[in-house]
Structures are given as structure tokens and as C-alpha cells.
Amino acid sequence: MSTKNEEIHGYLPDERPPVIGLIFFALQQIVVMFPATVLVALITGFHVSTTIFASGLATLGFILVTGRKIPLYYGSSFSYISAIASIMSAEAFTNYTLDDKIAIAQFGIIMSGFVSIIAGYIIKRSGKDTIDKVLPPTVTGSIAIIIGLSLAANAMLDASTYPAVVLESQAEFAGGMAWLIAIITLISTILYSVYLKGKLSQLPILFGLLTGYLSAIIIGGITGIPFITFDTVQTASIISIPKFTLPIPNLAAVIAIMPIAIATIPESTAHIYQLDIYVNDLARKKGSDKKYNIEDKLGLNLIGDGLGDIISGFIGGPAGTNYGENISAMAISKNFSVSVLILAAIFTMIISCFTPLINVIYSIPKCVIGGLSIYLFGVIAAQGITIMMDKKVDMFNSKNLAVIAVILIVGLGGSFGFPGSMIPMFGIQIPAIATAAIVGIILNLLLSLDNK
């Protein structure tokens, strides 16, 4: 409970900020989800504008099916990258057009959505006690930690990135300037999140982005290094409707992509637990007697996640999940309003149709995104620690230590030790985080056999 002299600012899921605040909060949510969503499209070869549009539409579908009860944003998932890429680069489809390859992958993505929906219904019928036995905080907390830390390299590499047009003789200097911009972005974002008071305290990420962007303009103007350009998407038309493709049934796509949905369940569980902790903490501090039972809605969340995959896959977007980056932004800004996420989804769909708006987003230098990501990805990892602290995990218990240790090493070692975060094992390539999750679940169950 807050003191009388301390006014708590923040919005709970069923609260709606004033119009101006609503717009800025929505833009902040777009800022944090945009880099990863676009990156997935670029890596897999999917159409970027279609991926952006699918992200917004799938978010609206998620919010609708979950009854506006769960404040989560749907974005393209890194867990599916290798599976989708295996279809896009398969020799069997060498002579296919890009759109046909995407259409084949779409079918596997849609099928993965049905896996999540079925899992969601099973979890709803099993009850929370059963889920807690299969997915205890030792598993979900550890998964959250490795999700955040496995992205550390992405954040650091982005922070050091300078424009590709820079001459080789200027590379070292340009790299130094990129680091300077990233550091300015990071430090300013941290200072804003710690020291801003009142309603402004809810916009540290957006302010940090603007500060980094301004520093890139100034440093670019002084040094002549083009950190900011507005011609990424070159077309004479202002309005450019995303290119939608329809799925083509294919068994190979189902085998490659559909099973990944099972491995993402611990990630979704971790996100739900994170939200439950932070939302109810804010409710207590605001003096609200209402209990937001978000962690009891894991099954509903998976159903919404599955619907998001079906929506995205049907129009030509990659598979996705609810975004930890957006949860970090909500935790930092203390803004969990579902209305904000609805507006962010609508804005995202609009942006995907307007070339100038897409170019404005693309103009954000990677070093600025890197500065933000260092903070955001770190917060995701810290939320995993929060889960274990909130659930009072006994860190002196040998079983707990074993489960946590194996998940952390398999997840992080696999992410950084092998190309594409794919662990070569028994003649196949398996995703590091998914492997860590499955191994952790199985190990926990085996060590719990003597516990009635």
C-alpha cells in the first residue's frame, strides 16, 4: 500500500488512460515490439509489411477471444525461425516462388495454432494445481531468464551497428559513434524510468527512444555518418497495401513447424506469471481491492495465442507469441491497460499500409534499438527471478537447483554455442530454448515421482 504522500501512477488492465496518454502509450508499445517482429520477417523471408499487419490483427484477435482480460501483445516469435527457415530453404521447394514458399510455411503455422488451442483447453480442464506440478516456478522462472539472456547478443550487436554505407577506413570511428548513441539511449532510458515522476514516469522507453534518435541526428550531422535515412522502402505510392497470401497444405510444413507450439507453452506460462505478479502489485499499491487472477488464465492465454497463429498464418505472417518485450515495457511504465494494446494493434496495421510511416520506423538506427534492448531484454530475465522470488522457491533444495541449473545451461549454452541457436543432437537440429523447456519439464517430473 502506498503512503498518503506518494501518488501511484499506472493503469490496470480494465482502466483506460486519457486520449493523449493513450496515444503515447500505444506508440511506446509499438516501439518495443517492432524490431523483433520485423527481424523475424527479414530472417525468414516473409513480407515485412504483411508481418507487421498480421501482428496487429492477431493482437486484436487475441484480446477479443480472451475477453480483454489478459494485457498481452502478439508478435512474431523467434522460437519458430529455424523451423520456418527450414521450409523456406528446403531443396524440395527450390523452384517455388517466394510467395509459394511462404504459403507452404503458412499451413504449418496455422496447424501450430491448433496445437496451442488444444493445449489451452486441456489446461483449462486440468486446473491450476496440475499445471503448477508440470510447470512450477523453477521451470517458468528459468525459462523467462534464458529468454531474456539469450537475446543479449542481439542487443549488443545492434548497439554496435553502424550504417552499411560507411567506408572501411571509417569503420572503427563509425562503430565508436554507434556505441555512443546506444549508451546515450540506454542511460537516458534508465534515468527516465528511475527519476521521472507522475504520468511522465510511464513513458521512459518512448522518451529514451526519442533521446537516442535525437543524439543520432546530432552525431550524424556532425560526423557525416548517415545514421538516419528515410528511403528503406522505395516506392512512388504513399499507400502500399501489404501482400497477402493464402496457405497451401503441405505435410512437410506441418512436421517442421507444428511441434514448436508445444515447446512455447513454458514461455507463455512465464509471461502469464509475470503479468499476474506485476498487475496485482500495482493494484495493491493503488489501494484496489480487486484481484486480477491472470495466472489462472493460462489455458485461455494459449487459446488466444493459437488463434493469433491462425490469423497470422492465414494472411501470410509468421508464427508468433505474446511478447516479453511488451511485458517489460508495461512493467517499467506500470501501464497494463488493454485499451493501450488495442490502439497499438490498430496503429500497427495502419503503419503497415503507409510507406512514409514504415520508413519513419525503419529510420530508427539499430544502435538506438540496441540501447533500448539492453534494458528491455535484461528486464525479461529479471522477471524470471521475480517469479521465483514471488513463489518463494527454495534455492537450497537440491531438486530445484537441478532443474534450474539444467534449464539455464542448456538454454544459454545452446543459444550461444551453436549456429542459429540450434542444438545438433541425434542427427537433428533442435531449438535451444525449446529443448531447455522440455528437458526442464521432464527432469522436474522425474524428480517429483516420490512426491504425492
N, C-alpha and C positions, 0 to 999 in steps of 0.2 A: 504494500500500500504506500502511495506517495505521501509526502508531508504536505501541509497546507500551503507552504511557501514554494512548493515545487509543482508546477503545472506539467502534466504529462501530455505530450503531443503524439498523436498516432491515430490510425484508423483500423478498426476491427473489420472482419470480412463483410459484415452486413451494414457497415457505415459507408457513407459517401462523402468525399471531400467537396468543397465548393468548386464551381466550374473551372476557375483559373487553376486552382490547385490540381484538380482532376486532370487537366490537360498536361501540366508539367510532370505529374507523377506517371502518367501514361507514357510520356516521352522517355522518362528515365527507365521504365521497364523495357522499352524498345531498344534503348542503348545497350543494355546488358545482355539481351538475348540475340541481338543482331549479328555480332561477329561469329559466334559459334554456328548459328543457323546457316549463314552464308558460306562459312568454311566447309561445312558438310556438303553443301551443293557443289562447291568448287572441287572438292576431293573426289566426290562420286561421279561428277559429270552431269548432274541434274541441272535443269534450267534454274538460274538464281531467282529470277522474278517469280517463277512458279513456286519455288520453295518458300519464299517469303509469304506469298499469298496463302499457301497451304498452312503455314504456321498460324496465321491469324484465324483462318476459317476453322482449323482443328481446335484452336483455343476456345472459340465460341461454342463449338460442338461439345467440348469437354465441360464448359461451365453450364451449358444447358442440361446435359444428362446428369450432372452432379447436383443439380438444383441450386446453384450458386452457393454451395456450402463449403467448397474447397478452393481457396485462392491460389491457383497454380497456372503457370503459362506453359503451353505446349510448344516445343521447338525441336529441331532436328537432332537426333541422338548420335553421339559418337560410337555407341556400342554396336550400331548396325553398319558402320562404314566398311569394315573389311568384308562382311557378307555381301553387301550391295556391290562393292567394288569387284568381288569375285565374279558376279554376274556380268557386270559392265565390261570386264576384260576377258571373259571366257572365250576360248578358241572357237567354241561351237557357235558363237554369235559374232564372229569376226566380220562377216559380210553384212550384218544388220546395220540399219541406220541408227543414229543416236536415239531418236525418238522410239524406235522399236526396242532397243536395249532398255530404255527407261520403262517402257510399257511392260516388258517381261519382269523387271525388278518390282514394278508396282504390284503385280499379282502376289508375290511373296510378302510384300509389305502389308497388303490387305489381310492375308492369311495370318500374319503375326498379330494383327489387331484382334482377330477372333480368339487367338490363344489367350491374350490378356483379358478379354471379356469373360471367357470360360473360367480362367483363374480367379477373376473377380467374383463371379457367382459362387465358386467353391469356397472362397474365403468368407463371403457373406454368410454362408450356411454353416461354416465350421465354427465361427465365433472367435472372439479375440484371444481367448485362452490358448486355443490350438495354435493360432498364429504366433503368439508370444513364445511358444515352445519351439516352433520351427524357425522363427525369425526373432530371436531375442536381441536386446540392445548390443550385446557383444558382436553380433553379426551386422546389424543395421548401422551401428555407430562406426564400426571398422570400414564398412563399405563407403559410408559418407567421407571418411578420412581419405581413403585411397582415390575416390572420385576427385576430390579437391587437389590432392598432391600429385596425382597422375597428370594433371593439366599444368603443373608447374613449369615444365619445359616449354609448353606453348606460350605461356605468359612471358617468360624470359626471352624467348626467341622473338616474339612480337615487339617486346620493349627495345630490342637491339636492331630492329629492321629499319632501313633507310630506303629511299626511292631507288628503283632498279636502274634509272637513267643516269645515276651518278657515275662519273668516270672512275676507273680503278685507282687512279692516283689520288682521288679524294675520298676513297672508301673509308679509311681509318678516321678521318675527320668527320665524315657524314655519320659514321657509326657512333662517334662520341656525342654528336648533336642529338641523335636519336635517343641515346641513353639520357641525355639531359632533359629532353622533353618528357620521356617516360617517368623520370624521377620527379619532375615538377608535377606531373599528373598524379602520381602515387601520393606524394606528400600532401598536395593540396586536398585530395580526396579524403585522406586520413584526418587532416586538420579540420575540414568541413564537418566530417562525421563526428568528431570529438567535441568541437568548440561551437558549432552553430547552435543557436538556441531557438526556441519557438517553432513555428511552422517551417522555417528555413532549414531546420535540422533534418527534415525529411527528404531533402534533395541533394545530399552530398555527392552522389555519383554523377548526377547531371551537372552540378557545379564543377566537379573535378574534371569532367569531360570538356566543358567549356574552357576551363583554365588551361588544360593541356592543348586544346585546339588553338587558343589564342597564342600560347607560347610557340606552337608550331608555325603560326603565321609570322610572328615576330622574328623567330630564329631563321625561318626560311627566307624572310625578306632581307635580313642582314647578311646571311651566308650565301644566298642564291641557290640553296638546295630546295627543290620543289617538293616539300613535304605534303603540300595540299594541292590537289588537282581536281577538276570537275568534269573530266571527259572520259571517265571509265567506260560508260555506256554511250556509244556514239550512234546517234540516230537523229534524223531531221524531225521526227514526230515527238511532241510533248507527251502525248498519251500513248502508252505501249501496253496492251493487254497481255498478261502472262500467257505462255503457250501451254495449253492443257493437253494431256494425252490420256488415252483410256488403257486400262490394264489388258495384257494378253496372258491367258492362262498358260502356265509353264511349270512342270514338276520340279525342274532344277532350281528354280527360284524359290519354290516352297521349301525344299530341303535345305537350301543355303540360308535363307532369311528367317523363316518362321520360328525355329528353335531359339533364336536370340531373345524372343519375348520372355521366355521363362527366366533367363538369366538377369533380366532387368527388374524383376519383382523386388529383390532386396533393395535396389536403388530407389524404387518408388516407395517402399516401406520406410526407408531412411528419410525421404523427403516429407512423408506424412508425419513422422515422429518429430522432425524438426519444426514443422509448422505448428503442431499441437503445442509444443513447448513454448514457442515464441508468441503465439497468439494468446494463449491463456496467461502468460506472464504479462503481456500488455493489458489484458482485461483486468487482471488483479491490480496493476498499477493505476489504471483509470478508475478503480473503485467499482467495477462492474461485477454483479453477482452472477452473470451468465457464464455457463460453462460451455466452451466450444469443444465438443467431442470429435475432434478431427481425426485422431488416431484410430477411432472406431470405424472410420470410413475408408479403410484401406481397400476393401473389396469394391466399393463404389468408385474409388480413385482409379483402380485398374480397369474397370469397365469404361470409365471416361477416357483413359489412356488408349485403350483398344479402339474406341470409337474415333479418337484422334488419328490413329494409324490408318484406319479405314478411309476416313475423309481425305487425309493427305495422300494416301496411296491411290485413291480413286482418280484424283485430278492431276497427278504427276509429281507429288512431293515425296521426299524420303521419309523413312520411319522416324518416329520421334518419341519424346517423353516429356514429363514435366521438368522444368529447368531449375537446377540448383542455383544457377547464376541469379535467376529472378527471386528465388527464396532468399539468397544473400542480400539482394537489394531491398527486399521487404524487411528483413531482419535489421539491416543497418538504418533504414529510414523509418521503421516502425509503422509501415503502411501496408496493411493486408487487405485493403478494400477490393472486393471482387469487381466493383464498378470500374476501378482503375484498369484492371486487366481486360475488361470488355472493351473499353475505349482504346487501350493499347492494341488489341487484336484488330479493331476496325481501322485504326491508323496504319497498322502494318499492311493491311490489304490495300489501302489507298496508296501507300508509298509504292507498292509493287507495280502499280499501274501508271505511275508518273515518272518518266525518265529523269527530269530535273531532281525530284526528291530522292530517287535511287542514287543519283550521282552525288548529292549532298551527303548521304550516308556513307557512300564509298570514299568520299573525300577525307573522312576521319583517318588520320595517319595510323598505321599499325602500331607505332611506338606509343601513341596515346592509348590505344586499346590495350597494349601490353601493360602500361602503368595501372590501368583500372583492373586488369585481370589478375595482377599480382595480389591485389587486395581481395577481389571477389573470390578467386579460387582458394585463397587462404581461409576465407570465412567459411566456405563449404567444408573444408577439412576441420575447422574449429567447431562447426556444428556437430560433427561426428563425436567429438569429445564431449560436447554439451549433452548429447543423447545419453552417453554412458554415465555422465555425472548425474543427470536428472533421474535416471533409472537406478542410481546407486549400485552400479556394477562393482562387485568385489574384485579389485585388481590384485589381491593376494591369493585368489582362488586359482588353482593350477589349471582347471578346465577352462576358465575364462581366459587366462593367459595364453593357453594353447590355441584357442580359436582366434583370438585377436592377432597373435603372432603370425599364424599361418596366413590369414587373410591379408595382413599388411605386406608380408614379404612376397607372397605370390602375386598380389595385385600390383605393388610398386615395382618389384623385380621384373615381372612380366612386361609392365608398361615401358620401363626404361632399358630393359636388357635385350629386347628383340625388336626387329623392324616392324613398324605398324602396330606395336603393342600386341602382337600375335605370338603366342607360345607354341613352338613346334613340339608336338607330343604324339607319340604313337602313329606317326605318319600323317597327322593332320595339323592344321593351324587353328588354335582356339583363342578367343579374345581374353586378355589378361584379367580385366575386371570381372567379366562373366565367370571365368574359371575360379577366381578368388571367392566369388559369392557362392558358387556351387560347392566348392571344397569346404568353405566355412560352414555352410548349412549341414552338409553330410557329417563333418567332424563333430559339430555340436550335437547332432542327433545320436551319433555313436557314443559320445561321452556322456549322454544323458540316459542311456538304456537302463541304468540302475536306479534312476530317479522316477518313482511312480508319479 
